[in-house]
């Protein structure tokens, strides 16, 4: 009992009490009561205070807290410490100053729990390291007792920095923890042992990194191997060797160079002290292969190597381990049409190439393989002179023509206007298809710009020379209106020759206008062989009075014979595009000649 604030009764004014008086003096009674109450400690209910064990037995313990009566605590709340005895100080929780029997209600267990929660909260706020006892295993982790009576949960992921498979090995062990989470509503506490290890590792990392220098060589152990690199333990801190820093030569996987748990020397390439990242190198411990490259190697020399990488734009060839040259796809063939590197090479091919450029400072080399063969354009004029005829392969189409290949590396263009004399071709795909063979004649050679202008229709004479004898100005022929617009009509004349009739020349004898699909007589009023243009008129067929009457049968026969002779000379050398036209033209003319003879 604390007697510091108790007023001694000797100081009380006893003269104020008259024992002989029949009635007690009220003022003296109040003074005596107040003095008596001052002998007790002041406290409130639901408060933890310190008390003294007055007496203790197997059933209960009597505790004095300086109140007008002592409190009783069940002995079961003290069994955790069998050494408790009378006179010992303990903390108690005041549940009530008086129960129904006027007894002071105390609890040592609740006082311990409240104090423990205070310590848990303090440990969480200050990140204090606490000690706990691993009581048992549960789903997903362990149950840990901290501060004697608080049960906390230790998740399996928070036991160690490395995965733990057997939790049972930790049961019945005392370990150190950090409080990482508290749920006051449900009175749940989560602790972590891993956090201590991480803090220790971070401290080790900070210590190691603080002494690192770029270019420093350290010994480490291969801890993990991934597809992109190797993690090396430098004695408490990990560094990464990227796959490109393992070897001067190309490798497909780090396992080609190192193995797990292998001790290796590495060099510090870079490090970030804030992010605890360390970049390491292995290949940097050996001289760069470019430094050991044959000093006599120069442009124009032939080298042998192995194809290590293929891309659409080219192939990388390893000349010596760590030294690669690029063969661009344009240096694989003299051909000009687009192709990919896969058309010429594949990974693993052993090839010979010519050094095109060599830059030892930037460590770059370009190679070529087409240079191993003579350039076909050097003798292009002699091999493909203007007017010479050849057979080519169709390689590509454009709106304006066809690209063909005469031989590997020699391409030429047939313009769409040079495909046929008579047929109007809107797109080259109407005429042929890719991969087909086609006969051509060389029209123009531009060796400097590597261009060949080719023709197909030039393989035979211009049929318009024949048409000139048939569709002379003033001749009348039957035609069909194929298309009609505001300006006039396209008229299909005999032998599928197209002509144009202006709108004013489409008026019929009855003053009506001709319509699309009408088959009428048309008179040729204009013929231009150079521009392949024929202008006709239906109106003129009944308006004009032709002097001298109709042409004599004899004159027609002579014209017909002349046309047939012209066609016969042409048919032997006709082209794919005009063969049918001229053959049909000959047949029709011969038929007409027979009718005239009759």
C-alpha positions as a Python dict, from the first residue, in 0.01 Angstrom:
ca = {
    (1, 'X'): (0, 0, 0),
    (2, 'X'): (122, 349, -91),
    (3, 'X'): (123, 558, 224),
    (4, 'X'): (288, 867, 82),
    (5, 'X'): (-37, 1057, 38),
    (6, 'X'): (-201, 933, 360),
    (7, 'X'): (-258, 1198, 629),
    (8, 'X'): (-148, 1069, 978),
    (9, 'X'): (-438, 1047, 1223),
    (10, 'X'): (-212, 1207, 1482),
    (11, 'X'): (-257, 1533, 1294),
    (12, 'X'): (-631, 1513, 1331),
    (13, 'X'): (-790, 1773, 1562),
    (14, 'X'): (-939, 1550, 1831),
    (15, 'X'): (-1046, 1848, 2039),
    (16, 'X'): (-1332, 1892, 1800),
    (17, 'X'): (-1492, 1576, 1938),
    (18, 'X'): (-1674, 1589, 2264),
    (19, 'X'): (-1709, 1231, 2386),
    (20, 'X'): (-1944, 1343, 2655),
    (21, 'X'): (-2182, 1506, 2417),
    (22, 'X'): (-2501, 1320, 2358),
    (23, 'X'): (-2480, 1390, 1987),
    (24, 'X'): (-2177, 1378, 1755),
    (25, 'X'): (-2057, 1706, 1611),
    (26, 'X'): (-2140, 1689, 1232),
    (27, 'X'): (-1841, 1896, 1129),
    (28, 'X'): (-1603, 1675, 1321),
    (29, 'X'): (-1761, 1366, 1166),
    (30, 'X'): (-1704, 1496, 813),
    (31, 'X'): (-1346, 1580, 897),
    (32, 'X'): (-1284, 1231, 1029),
    (33, 'X'): (-1440, 1071, 717),
    (34, 'X'): (-1233, 1280, 484),
    (35, 'X'): (-915, 1192, 670),
    (36, 'X'): (-1002, 822, 653),
    (37, 'X'): (-1070, 830, 278),
    (38, 'X'): (-733, 989, 217),
    (39, 'X'): (-570, 670, 341),
    (40, 'X'): (-689, 492, 15),
    (41, 'X'): (-544, 507, -340),
    (42, 'X'): (-752, 685, -607),
    (43, 'X'): (-834, 469, -913),
    (44, 'X'): (-1117, 401, -1156),
    (45, 'X'): (-1271, 85, -1290),
    (46, 'X'): (-1127, -83, -1607),
    (47, 'X'): (-781, 37, -1515),
    (48, 'X'): (-457, -155, -1475),
    (49, 'X'): (-276, -77, -1148),
    (50, 'X'): (-12, -241, -932),
    (51, 'X'): (-109, -445, -625),
    (52, 'X'): (58, -654, -355),
    (53, 'X'): (-11, -1021, -287),
    (54, 'X'): (-127, -1036, 74),
    (55, 'X'): (-195, -1406, 90),
    (56, 'X'): (-191, -1695, -161),
    (57, 'X'): (-306, -2057, -159),
    (58, 'X'): (-405, -2325, -412),
    (59, 'X'): (-741, -2167, -485),
    (60, 'X'): (-688, -1794, -479),
    (61, 'X'): (-467, -1500, -400),
    (62, 'X'): (-562, -1193, -196),
    (63, 'X'): (-430, -869, -344),
    (64, 'X'): (-414, -530, -174),
    (65, 'X'): (-435, -229, -407),
    (66, 'X'): (-476, 32, -131),
    (67, 'X'): (-853, 19, -144),
    (68, 'X'): (-1088, -9, 157),
    (69, 'X'): (-1109, -382, 83),
    (70, 'X'): (-874, -634, -77),
    (71, 'X'): (-945, -816, -402),
    (72, 'X'): (-936, -1186, -474),
    (73, 'X'): (-776, -1339, -788),
    (74, 'X'): (-819, -1709, -890),
    (75, 'X'): (-495, -1899, -841),
    (76, 'X'): (-523, -2028, -1200),
    (77, 'X'): (-425, -1680, -1327),
    (78, 'X'): (-93, -1708, -1143),
    (79, 'X'): (5, -2064, -1232),
    (80, 'X'): (226, -1954, -1519),
    (81, 'X'): (469, -1848, -1240),
    (82, 'X'): (478, -2097, -950),
    (83, 'X'): (722, -1874, -760),
    (84, 'X'): (461, -1611, -671),
    (85, 'X'): (442, -1554, -293),
    (86, 'X'): (298, -1308, -43),
    (87, 'X'): (457, -966, -71),
    (88, 'X'): (517, -989, -451),
    (89, 'X'): (402, -702, -668),
    (90, 'X'): (168, -785, -959),
    (91, 'X'): (-43, -589, -1207),
    (92, 'X'): (-420, -625, -1187),
    (93, 'X'): (-715, -504, -1389),
    (94, 'X'): (-996, -342, -1186),
    (95, 'X'): (-1316, -488, -1321),
    (96, 'X'): (-1544, -346, -1051),
    (97, 'X'): (-1496, -172, -716),
    (98, 'X'): (-1786, -369, -571),
    (99, 'X'): (-1976, -675, -687),
    (100, 'X'): (-2315, -782, -551),
    (101, 'X'): (-2142, -890, -232),
    (102, 'X'): (-1947, -566, -197),
    (103, 'X'): (-1626, -743, -301),
    (104, 'X'): (-1354, -570, -510),
    (105, 'X'): (-1320, -756, -847),
    (106, 'X'): (-969, -785, -991),
    (107, 'X'): (-810, -980, -1281),
    (108, 'X'): (-442, -1047, -1328),
    (109, 'X'): (-502, -1224, -1662),
    (110, 'X'): (-674, -927, -1821),
    (111, 'X'): (-404, -697, -1693),
    (112, 'X'): (-139, -913, -1859),
    (113, 'X'): (-334, -920, -2188),
    (114, 'X'): (-379, -543, -2193),
    (115, 'X'): (-12, -487, -2117),
    (116, 'X'): (84, -737, -2386),
    (117, 'X'): (-127, -554, -2648),
    (118, 'X'): (36, -228, -2547),
    (119, 'X'): (376, -386, -2606),
    (120, 'X'): (262, -533, -2940),
    (121, 'X'): (148, -189, -3057),
    (122, 'X'): (474, -32, -2942),
    (123, 'X'): (675, -302, -3122),
    (124, 'X'): (476, -243, -3442),
    (125, 'X'): (518, 134, -3433),
    (126, 'X'): (889, 123, -3351),
    (127, 'X'): (965, -184, -3569),
    (128, 'X'): (1122, -340, -3264),
    (129, 'X'): (1261, -692, -3292),
    (130, 'X'): (1069, -919, -3054),
    (131, 'X'): (1108, -1281, -2944),
    (132, 'X'): (835, -1539, -2984),
    (133, 'X'): (774, -1907, -2931),
    (134, 'X'): (654, -2117, -3226),
    (135, 'X'): (360, -2297, -3072),
    (136, 'X'): (217, -2503, -3358),
    (137, 'X'): (165, -2538, -3729),
    (138, 'X'): (-152, -2423, -3901),
    (139, 'X'): (-278, -2393, -4257),
    (140, 'X'): (-45, -2167, -4450),
    (141, 'X'): (199, -2098, -4167),
    (142, 'X'): (276, -2115, -3795),
    (143, 'X'): (119, -1996, -3466),
    (144, 'X'): (363, -1792, -3257),
    (145, 'X'): (320, -1678, -2895),
    (146, 'X'): (461, -1331, -2827),
    (147, 'X'): (467, -1134, -2503),
    (148, 'X'): (366, -1448, -2311),
    (149, 'X'): (-3, -1460, -2406),
    (150, 'X'): (-58, -1304, -2751),
    (151, 'X'): (-94, -1555, -3033),
    (152, 'X'): (32, -1425, -3367),
    (153, 'X'): (29, -1572, -3718),
    (154, 'X'): (354, -1632, -3907),
    (155, 'X'): (269, -1689, -4280),
    (156, 'X'): (479, -1948, -4462),
    (157, 'X'): (598, -1677, -4703),
    (158, 'X'): (736, -1477, -4409),
    (159, 'X'): (947, -1752, -4253),
    (160, 'X'): (1253, -1715, -4476),
    (161, 'X'): (1369, -1546, -4796),
    (162, 'X'): (1378, -1884, -4966),
    (163, 'X'): (1074, -2112, -5002),
    (164, 'X'): (1010, -2342, -4704),
    (165, 'X'): (865, -2686, -4769),
    (166, 'X'): (860, -2833, -4415),
    (167, 'X'): (708, -2600, -4154),
    (168, 'X'): (729, -2859, -3876),
    (169, 'X'): (1102, -2805, -3826),
    (170, 'X'): (1025, -2464, -3673),
    (171, 'X'): (770, -2586, -3413),
    (172, 'X'): (884, -2558, -3046),
    (173, 'X'): (1156, -2310, -3142),
    (174, 'X'): (1210, -1959, -3009),
    (175, 'X'): (1275, -1711, -3287),
    (176, 'X'): (1299, -1338, -3347),
    (177, 'X'): (1028, -1154, -3536),
    (178, 'X'): (895, -821, -3647),
    (179, 'X'): (529, -724, -3613),
    (180, 'X'): (415, -647, -3969),
    (181, 'X'): (37, -617, -3927),
    (182, 'X'): (-224, -568, -3653),
    (183, 'X'): (-599, -599, -3691),
    (184, 'X'): (-745, -437, -3377),
    (185, 'X'): (-1102, -524, -3468),
    (186, 'X'): (-1036, -897, -3477),
    (187, 'X'): (-733, -888, -3245),
    (188, 'X'): (-509, -1047, -3506),
    (189, 'X'): (-132, -1005, -3519),
    (190, 'X'): (92, -1101, -3811),
    (191, 'X'): (467, -1137, -3760),
    (192, 'X'): (759, -1197, -3996),
    (193, 'X'): (1097, -1361, -3955),
    (194, 'X'): (1179, -1301, -4322),
    (195, 'X'): (1178, -925, -4263),
    (196, 'X'): (1471, -964, -4023),
    (197, 'X'): (1666, -1166, -4278),
    (198, 'X'): (1589, -911, -4549),
    (199, 'X'): (1702, -628, -4325),
    (200, 'X'): (2021, -817, -4256),
    (201, 'X'): (2071, -886, -4627),
    (202, 'X'): (2004, -523, -4713),
    (203, 'X'): (2257, -417, -4453),
    (204, 'X'): (2510, -660, -4604),
    (205, 'X'): (2427, -534, -4952),
    (206, 'X'): (2473, -175, -4846),
    (207, 'X'): (2806, -261, -4690),
    (208, 'X'): (2926, -453, -4997),
    (209, 'X'): (2798, -197, -5248),
    (210, 'X'): (2960, 86, -5058),
    (211, 'X'): (3299, -73, -5137),
    (212, 'X'): (3229, -154, -5503),
    (213, 'X'): (3414, 11, -5788),
    (214, 'X'): (3365, -17, -6164),
    (215, 'X'): (3624, -249, -6312),
    (216, 'X'): (3673, -435, -5982),
    (217, 'X'): (3714, -812, -6018),
    (218, 'X'): (3535, -1030, -5761),
    (219, 'X'): (3480, -1399, -5706),
    (220, 'X'): (3122, -1521, -5695),
    (221, 'X'): (2906, -1832, -5713),
    (222, 'X'): (2648, -1893, -5985),
    (223, 'X'): (2320, -1878, -5797),
    (224, 'X'): (2060, -1889, -6073),
    (225, 'X'): (2054, -1925, -6453),
    (226, 'X'): (1781, -1776, -6670),
    (227, 'X'): (1736, -1742, -7044),
    (228, 'X'): (1848, -1379, -7029),
    (229, 'X'): (2142, -1404, -6791),
    (230, 'X'): (2313, -1541, -6480),
    (231, 'X'): (2270, -1431, -6116),
    (232, 'X'): (2593, -1446, -5917),
    (233, 'X'): (2619, -1438, -5535),
    (234, 'X'): (2901, -1203, -5440),
    (235, 'X'): (2885, -1293, -5071),
    (236, 'X'): (2555, -1149, -4958),
    (237, 'X'): (2459, -948, -5262),
    (238, 'X'): (2358, -1070, -5608),
    (239, 'X'): (2473, -935, -5941),
    (240, 'X'): (2349, -1010, -6292),
    (241, 'X'): (2560, -1110, -6590),
    (242, 'X'): (2347, -1041, -6896),
    (243, 'X'): (2370, -1307, -7166),
    (244, 'X'): (2545, -1059, -7395),
    (245, 'X'): (2820, -1014, -7134),
    (246, 'X'): (2895, -1385, -7093),
    (247, 'X'): (3088, -1442, -7413),
    (248, 'X'): (3230, -1241, -7702),
    (249, 'X'): (3071, -1495, -7935),
    (250, 'X'): (2698, -1551, -7978),
    (251, 'X'): (2535, -1807, -7747),
    (252, 'X'): (2180, -1935, -7735),
    (253, 'X'): (2163, -1997, -7358),
    (254, 'X'): (2386, -1909, -7059),
    (255, 'X'): (2418, -2280, -6975),
    (256, 'X'): (2659, -2304, -7269),
    (257, 'X'): (2907, -2099, -7063),
    (258, 'X'): (2839, -2152, -6688),
    (259, 'X'): (2677, -2402, -6450),
    (260, 'X'): (2491, -2373, -6119),
    (261, 'X'): (2710, -2342, -5807),
    (262, 'X'): (3015, -2278, -6024),
    (263, 'X'): (3273, -2037, -5882),
    (264, 'X'): (3367, -1771, -6134),
    (265, 'X'): (3550, -1441, -6146),
    (266, 'X'): (3345, -1144, -6267),
    (267, 'X'): (3411, -777, -6329),
    (268, 'X'): (3190, -493, -6204),
    (269, 'X'): (3047, -314, -6509),
    (270, 'X'): (2802, -85, -6329),
    (271, 'X'): (2599, -61, -6010),
    (272, 'X'): (2311, 141, -5868),
    (273, 'X'): (2360, 192, -5497),
    (274, 'X'): (2004, 319, -5447),
    (275, 'X'): (1836, 27, -5626),
    (276, 'X'): (2092, -232, -5511),
    (277, 'X'): (2155, -344, -5868),
    (278, 'X'): (2490, -468, -5988),
    (279, 'X'): (2577, -536, -6352),
    (280, 'X'): (2855, -790, -6398),
    (281, 'X'): (3060, -908, -6691),
    (282, 'X'): (3246, -1231, -6767),
    (283, 'X'): (3367, -1182, -7122),
    (284, 'X'): (3535, -856, -7021),
    (285, 'X'): (3801, -1058, -6836),
    (286, 'X'): (3939, -1178, -7172),
    (287, 'X'): (4075, -963, -7459),
    (288, 'X'): (3822, -852, -7720),
    (289, 'X'): (3843, -1077, -8031),
    (290, 'X'): (3857, -768, -8253),
    (291, 'X'): (4188, -678, -8089),
    (292, 'X'): (4326, -1017, -8193),
    (293, 'X'): (4187, -1001, -8548),
    (294, 'X'): (4444, -1055, -8823),
    (295, 'X'): (4600, -709, -8874),
    (296, 'X'): (4658, -789, -9241),
    (297, 'X'): (4288, -845, -9312),
    (298, 'X'): (4161, -575, -9549),
    (299, 'X'): (3871, -488, -9780),
    (300, 'X'): (3849, -718, -10079),
    (301, 'X'): (3991, -1019, -9895),
    (302, 'X'): (3803, -1347, -9886),
    (303, 'X'): (3703, -1489, -9547),
    (304, 'X'): (3524, -1802, -9431),
    (305, 'X'): (3269, -1813, -9153),
    (306, 'X'): (2951, -1959, -9008),
    (307, 'X'): (2604, -1807, -9034),
    (308, 'X'): (2489, -1741, -8674),
    (309, 'X'): (2184, -1516, -8719),
    (310, 'X'): (1937, -1472, -9002),
    (311, 'X'): (1706, -1171, -9041),
    (312, 'X'): (1495, -1048, -9332),
    (313, 'X'): (1749, -773, -9404),
    (314, 'X'): (2057, -996, -9394),
    (315, 'X'): (2272, -1256, -9218),
    (316, 'X'): (2543, -1229, -8951),
    (317, 'X'): (2847, -1445, -9017),
    (318, 'X'): (3098, -1528, -8742),
    (319, 'X'): (3441, -1501, -8899),
    (320, 'X'): (3624, -1584, -8574),
    (321, 'X'): (3463, -1630, -8229),
    (322, 'X'): (3341, -1285, -8125),
    (323, 'X'): (3394, -1121, -8465),
    (324, 'X'): (3092, -1103, -8693),
    (325, 'X'): (3022, -949, -9029),
    (326, 'X'): (2688, -858, -9182),
    (327, 'X'): (2589, -972, -9528),
    (328, 'X'): (2304, -746, -9632),
    (329, 'X'): (2043, -913, -9851),
    (330, 'X'): (2137, -675, -10133),
    (331, 'X'): (2489, -826, -10126),
    (332, 'X'): (2366, -1183, -10166),
    (333, 'X'): (2260, -1164, -10529),
    (334, 'X'): (2300, -938, -10830),
    (335, 'X'): (1923, -962, -10872),
    (336, 'X'): (1727, -641, -10817),
    (337, 'X'): (1386, -779, -10726),
    (338, 'X'): (1305, -800, -10355),
    (339, 'X'): (1397, -1118, -10167),
    (340, 'X'): (1480, -1209, -9806),
    (341, 'X'): (1802, -1348, -9662),
    (342, 'X'): (1628, -1681, -9592),
    (343, 'X'): (1611, -1736, -9967),
    (344, 'X'): (1991, -1762, -9983),
    (345, 'X'): (2125, -1877, -9642),
    (346, 'X'): (2031, -2055, -9322),
    (347, 'X'): (2178, -2064, -8971),
    (348, 'X'): (2474, -2298, -8949),
    (349, 'X'): (2585, -2263, -9312),
    (350, 'X'): (2961, -2253, -9364),
    (351, 'X'): (3026, -1996, -9635),
    (352, 'X'): (3292, -1790, -9805),
    (353, 'X'): (3247, -1414, -9843),
    (354, 'X'): (3426, -1100, -9956),
    (355, 'X'): (3511, -821, -9708),
    (356, 'X'): (3334, -508, -9834),
    (357, 'X'): (3402, -270, -9543),
    (358, 'X'): (3617, -308, -9232),
    (359, 'X'): (3612, -57, -8944),
    (360, 'X'): (3832, -169, -8656),
    (361, 'X'): (3747, 133, -8440),
    (362, 'X'): (3370, 73, -8442),
    (363, 'X'): (3428, -303, -8475),
    (364, 'X'): (3200, -341, -8774),
    (365, 'X'): (3246, -547, -9088),
    (366, 'X'): (3024, -586, -9393),
    (367, 'X'): (3052, -884, -9623),
    (368, 'X'): (2919, -991, -9961),
    (369, 'X'): (2875, -1319, -10144),
    (370, 'X'): (2747, -1195, -10480),
    (371, 'X'): (3097, -1054, -10536),
    (372, 'X'): (3222, -1414, -10567),
    (373, 'X'): (3042, -1422, -10904),
    (374, 'X'): (3100, -1183, -11198),
    (375, 'X'): (2863, -887, -11225),
    (376, 'X'): (2635, -967, -11522),
    (377, 'X'): (2585, -596, -11590),
    (378, 'X'): (2950, -544, -11681),
    (379, 'X'): (2890, -712, -12019),
    (380, 'X'): (2520, -636, -12048),
    (381, 'X'): (2546, -448, -12379),
    (382, 'X'): (2731, -736, -12544),
    (383, 'X'): (2505, -1009, -12407),
    (384, 'X'): (2173, -826, -12448),
    (385, 'X'): (2212, -579, -12739),
    (386, 'X'): (1919, -365, -12851),
    (387, 'X'): (1693, -566, -13081),
    (388, 'X'): (1802, -907, -12948),
    (389, 'X'): (1530, -1156, -12857),
    (390, 'X'): (1521, -1361, -12536),
    (391, 'X'): (1297, -1569, -12311),
    (392, 'X'): (1242, -1428, -11960),
    (393, 'X'): (1056, -1528, -11640),
    (394, 'X'): (774, -1310, -11505),
    (395, 'X'): (873, -1199, -11150),
    (396, 'X'): (645, -914, -11049),
    (397, 'X'): (353, -696, -11161),
    (398, 'X'): (296, -323, -11128),
    (399, 'X'): (17, -107, -11265),
    (400, 'X'): (248, 16, -11538),
    (401, 'X'): (412, -307, -11648),
    (402, 'X'): (581, -642, -11582),
    (403, 'X'): (922, -704, -11425),
    (404, 'X'): (1092, -1007, -11576),
    (405, 'X'): (1421, -1185, -11504),
    (406, 'X'): (1647, -1275, -11796),
    (407, 'X'): (1903, -1440, -11567),
    (408, 'X'): (2012, -1417, -11202),
    (409, 'X'): (2084, -1049, -11145),
    (410, 'X'): (1947, -922, -11478),
    (411, 'X'): (1594, -785, -11462),
    (412, 'X'): (1399, -585, -11714),
    (413, 'X'): (1069, -404, -11747),
    (414, 'X'): (802, -461, -12011),
    (415, 'X'): (581, -152, -12009),
    (416, 'X'): (210, -226, -12028),
    (417, 'X'): (194, -38, -12360),
    (418, 'X'): (452, -278, -12506),
    (419, 'X'): (254, -597, -12440),
    (420, 'X'): (13, -594, -12735),
    (421, 'X'): (-51, -395, -13051),
    (422, 'X'): (-424, -447, -13055),
    (423, 'X'): (-551, -537, -12707),
    (424, 'X'): (-614, -265, -12449),
    (425, 'X'): (-472, -412, -12127),
    (426, 'X'): (-578, -249, -11799),
    (427, 'X'): (-346, -454, -11578),
    (428, 'X'): (-57, -692, -11665),
    (429, 'X'): (-227, -973, -11468),
    (430, 'X'): (-479, -993, -11753),
    (431, 'X'): (-197, -1083, -11991),
    (432, 'X'): (18, -1337, -11802),
    (433, 'X'): (96, -1459, -11451),
    (434, 'X'): (400, -1468, -11219),
    (435, 'X'): (638, -1753, -11297),
    (436, 'X'): (537, -1779, -11663),
    (437, 'X'): (791, -1765, -11943),
    (438, 'X'): (754, -1478, -12191),
    (439, 'X'): (940, -1386, -12511),
    (440, 'X'): (1086, -1036, -12516),
    (441, 'X'): (1294, -809, -12736),
    (442, 'X'): (1547, -560, -12592),
    (443, 'X'): (1434, -203, -12663),
    (444, 'X'): (1685, -3, -12456),
    (445, 'X'): (1993, -73, -12238),
    (446, 'X'): (2097, 156, -11948),
    (447, 'X'): (2404, -17, -11800),
    (448, 'X'): (2489, 269, -11567),
    (449, 'X'): (2151, 257, -11389),
    (450, 'X'): (2111, -121, -11441),
    (451, 'X'): (1792, -89, -11641),
    (452, 'X'): (1663, -286, -11936),
    (453, 'X'): (1358, -175, -12131),
    (454, 'X'): (1191, -474, -12297),
    (455, 'X'): (900, -528, -12532),
    (456, 'X'): (674, -814, -12623),
    (457, 'X'): (457, -673, -12899),
    (458, 'X'): (768, -572, -13097),
    (459, 'X'): (827, -939, -13176),
    (460, 'X'): (580, -896, -13465),
    (461, 'X'): (498, -619, -13706),
    (462, 'X'): (239, -361, -13618),
    (463, 'X'): (-107, -499, -13713),
    (464, 'X'): (-219, -143, -13756),
    (465, 'X'): (-35, -158, -14087),
    (466, 'X'): (-296, -419, -14186),
    (467, 'X'): (-582, -225, -14028),
    (468, 'X'): (-477, 71, -14239),
    (469, 'X'): (-561, -123, -14556),
    (470, 'X'): (-899, -233, -14417),
    (471, 'X'): (-1027, 74, -14232),
    (472, 'X'): (-933, 336, -14481),
    (473, 'X'): (-1106, 673, -14466),
    (474, 'X'): (-1443, 648, -14635),
    (475, 'X'): (-1482, 273, -14595),
    (476, 'X'): (-1804, 149, -14440),
    (477, 'X'): (-1817, -134, -14184),
    (478, 'X'): (-2074, -282, -13952),
    (479, 'X'): (-2011, -210, -13584),
    (480, 'X'): (-2176, -249, -13244),
    (481, 'X'): (-2205, 29, -12985),
    (482, 'X'): (-2031, -105, -12672),
    (483, 'X'): (-2031, 202, -12447),
    (484, 'X'): (-2220, 531, -12467),
    (485, 'X'): (-2157, 859, -12281),
    (486, 'X'): (-2212, 1233, -12324),
    (487, 'X'): (-1921, 1270, -12567),
    (488, 'X'): (-1996, 974, -12788),
    (489, 'X'): (-1974, 597, -12818),
    (490, 'X'): (-1713, 322, -12829),
    (491, 'X'): (-1787, 109, -13132),
    (492, 'X'): (-1654, -246, -13176),
    (493, 'X'): (-1565, -281, -13544),
    (494, 'X'): (-1479, -604, -13730),
    (495, 'X'): (-1184, -803, -13590),
    (496, 'X'): (-1253, -652, -13239),
    (497, 'X'): (-1100, -320, -13338),
    (498, 'X'): (-1239, -37, -13127),
    (499, 'X'): (-1338, 295, -13285),
    (500, 'X'): (-1493, 615, -13150),
    (501, 'X'): (-1812, 779, -13280),
    (502, 'X'): (-1877, 1139, -13162),
    (503, 'X'): (-2230, 1205, -13035),
    (504, 'X'): (-2326, 1415, -13342),
    (505, 'X'): (-2236, 1119, -13565),
    (506, 'X'): (-2480, 881, -13392),
    (507, 'X'): (-2796, 1034, -13541),
    (508, 'X'): (-3000, 790, -13748),
    (509, 'X'): (-3182, 861, -14076),
    (510, 'X'): (-3510, 906, -13884),
    (511, 'X'): (-3342, 1172, -13662),
    (512, 'X'): (-3337, 940, -13360),
    (513, 'X'): (-3020, 869, -13158),
    (514, 'X'): (-2840, 534, -13157),
    (515, 'X'): (-2839, 338, -12831),
    (516, 'X'): (-2591, 109, -12657),
    (517, 'X'): (-2603, -239, -12809),
    (518, 'X'): (-2721, -117, -13155),
    (519, 'X'): (-2546, -277, -13454),
    (520, 'X'): (-2520, -23, -13738),
    (521, 'X'): (-2313, 70, -14043),
    (522, 'X'): (-2032, 313, -13970),
    (523, 'X'): (-1812, 510, -14209),
    (524, 'X'): (-1445, 567, -14120),
    (525, 'X'): (-1388, 945, -14112),
    (526, 'X'): (-1045, 941, -13938),
    (527, 'X'): (-763, 681, -13911),
    (528, 'X'): (-438, 745, -13714),
    (529, 'X'): (-199, 452, -13704),
    (530, 'X'): (49, 617, -13466),
    (531, 'X'): (-206, 691, -13195),
    (532, 'X'): (-412, 377, -13282),
    (533, 'X'): (-723, 588, -13324),
    (534, 'X'): (-1020, 531, -13554),
    (535, 'X'): (-1313, 777, -13570),
    (536, 'X'): (-1637, 661, -13736),
    (537, 'X'): (-1978, 802, -13818),
    (538, 'X'): (-2316, 640, -13868),
    (539, 'X'): (-2475, 964, -13987),
    (540, 'X'): (-2233, 996, -14276),
    (541, 'X'): (-2343, 660, -14416),
    (542, 'X'): (-2670, 810, -14539),
    (543, 'X'): (-2574, 1177, -14576),
    (544, 'X'): (-2273, 1159, -14804),
    (545, 'X'): (-2307, 1103, -15177),
    (546, 'X'): (-2005, 907, -15270),
    (547, 'X'): (-1884, 1010, -15620),
    (548, 'X'): (-1833, 734, -15869),
    (549, 'X'): (-2080, 501, -15696),
    (550, 'X'): (-1965, 196, -15509),
    (551, 'X'): (-1617, 58, -15527),
    (552, 'X'): (-1583, -208, -15794),
    (553, 'X'): (-1560, -572, -15697),
    (554, 'X'): (-1225, -591, -15872),
    (555, 'X'): (-1077, -311, -15663),
    (556, 'X'): (-1207, -476, -15342),
    (557, 'X'): (-1051, -806, -15440),
    (558, 'X'): (-711, -646, -15494),
    (559, 'X'): (-729, -478, -15151),
    (560, 'X'): (-831, -805, -14989),
    (561, 'X'): (-542, -997, -15148),
    (562, 'X'): (-299, -729, -15031),
    (563, 'X'): (-429, -755, -14670),
    (564, 'X'): (-410, -1136, -14667),
    (565, 'X'): (-52, -1127, -14795),
    (566, 'X'): (40, -876, -14522),
    (567, 'X'): (-111, -1095, -14252),
    (568, 'X'): (63, -1411, -14382),
    (569, 'X'): (398, -1236, -14349),
    (570, 'X'): (311, -1141, -13991),
    (571, 'X'): (153, -1461, -13857),
    (572, 'X'): (484, -1653, -13848),
    (573, 'X'): (626, -1408, -13596),
    (574, 'X'): (314, -1305, -13415),
    (575, 'X'): (302, -1269, -13033),
    (576, 'X'): (90, -1424, -12762),
    (577, 'X'): (-126, -1114, -12744),
    (578, 'X'): (-205, -1077, -13114),
    (579, 'X'): (-204, -1433, -13253),
    (580, 'X'): (-581, -1484, -13233),
    (581, 'X'): (-661, -1138, -13368),
    (582, 'X'): (-453, -1173, -13684),
    (583, 'X'): (-555, -1534, -13749),
    (584, 'X'): (-924, -1441, -13728),
    (585, 'X'): (-860, -1135, -13941),
    (586, 'X'): (-702, -1350, -14215),
    (587, 'X'): (-988, -1599, -14210),
    (588, 'X'): (-1249, -1327, -14237),
    (589, 'X'): (-1071, -1151, -14519),
    (590, 'X'): (-1026, -1475, -14715),
    (591, 'X'): (-1395, -1549, -14668),
    (592, 'X'): (-1486, -1204, -14788),
    (593, 'X'): (-1252, -1249, -15087),
    (594, 'X'): (-1430, -1574, -15178),
    (595, 'X'): (-1768, -1405, -15166),
    (596, 'X'): (-1641, -1128, -15394),
    (597, 'X'): (-1510, -1379, -15647),
    (598, 'X'): (-1849, -1534, -15668),
}
